[in-house]
């Protein structure tokens, strides 16, 4: 074992000092760690640090200023930031214009909603007494105001032709309420259903660019049917026993007409499903009047017509 350690020691010394003749070696011992002499050979003693010892890195080779352009990519295509900036600038202008247009639309819609509340307040008196021309005239006086407001809305929307359904949701619910009130007034006067073309004419919506949406019209008719059961009960309480027969015949025909439509499972379908409950409530009032013997001769004739339809 001792010769092996000796050979390893000499090999290490030779690698550290290629000139072994000028390096004084201490005696080797297995019991003590070898120590080197503090005297260095002339080669080590004359070594000096100069400016050429550590040459600074090239500016293009420093780690902090590395750029792919130094690797031969000087002809890389320019970035697309200017084109992106131009695109989003166009988006910004379009969104601002759309926001301004929506503010104008909502301003007109608020006026429509205010006028609708006045009409509804006048029609609420119908449930307390028999309809009189005075009550209907007060409600009909606001129809002209609604027509002017819808014409104003059409002018605002003309600023963006072809974008009707983009902003349609801003006045949809208000239009549905308007149609229900107009249909209820029309039924009180004539006992018939307000047609889609008649509703458009009353609101001045005959323009192809701005008309009355069909679904809005149908939802409005469903809203109108919700008022009829309450109207029937109040009229019977006031002594009008012929009213249930009229309303029952009207709702029966209306419900049968809606059955012709292939409605999806959406809001319109839910409102149509509610119409059958309105019809059932009116039937209960009608048969209650008939059982109590309050039906007149005209009621018996109407009953035969209803049974013939069923």
C-alpha positions, 0 to 999 in steps of 0.5 A: 500500500505504501508504494501506491500512495507514494506514486499517487503523491508524485503524480499529483506533485508533477501535475502541479509543478511540471519542473520538479527539479525546482520544487522542494518536496517534504518527506512523505509520511503516512501519519502526517498530511503532506505539506508544501514548502512555502518557497515557490519556484522562480516560475511562480514568483515571477508571475504578474497580473497584467491588463492582457491577463483577463481580456474584457468581453466584446460588447456584442458578447456580454450576457446582459446585452445579448441580441439575436441580431448579433447571431446573423439575424440582422435581416429579421422581419419587423414586429407587427405592433404598428398594425396591431395598434392600428387595428385596436384603434379602429376597435376603440372608435367603433366601441365609442360610437356604439356606446354613444348610440346606445345612450341615445337609444336608452334615452328614447326607451326611457320616454317610451317606458314612462308613457307606457306607465301612464297608459297602464295606470289608466287601464287599471281603472277598467278592472274596477268598473265597466269600461267607459269611453272616457277611460279608453280615451285617456289611454288612447291619448298616449298612443300618439306619443308612443308613435312619435317616440318610435319614429324618433327611435327609428331615426336614431337607429338609421345611423347604423343601417343593418344593425337592428337586431344588434340593439334590439334588446335595448327596447324589446321588453318595452315594446312587448308591454306596449303591444299588450296594452294596445291589444287590451285596448283594442279588445275592449273596443272591438272584442277581437284580436289586434293584428300584427299589421294594425299594431305596426300602423298604430306605432308607425313601424311600417318601415322595413328597416325598423318594424315590429318583431314577430316574437315581440308581438306574440309575447305582447299578446300573451301578456294581454291574455294574463289580464283577462282572468282578472277582468272577468272576475271584476266584471262578474262582481260588477254584474256583467254575467255575459263577460265570461262567455265573451272572454272564454270564446276569445281565449279559446280561439287565441289558444287554438291559433297559438297551437299552430306555431312550432315554438321552441323551448324559450321565453315565448313558449313559457308565456304560451304555456301560461295562457292555458292557465288563463283559459282554465281560470276563465272557464271556472268563472264561466261554469260557476256563473252558469251553475248559479243560474246567472247565465242569460239566453245569449250565454246559452247560445254562446255555450253551444258554439263553444261546445261545437268548437271543442 
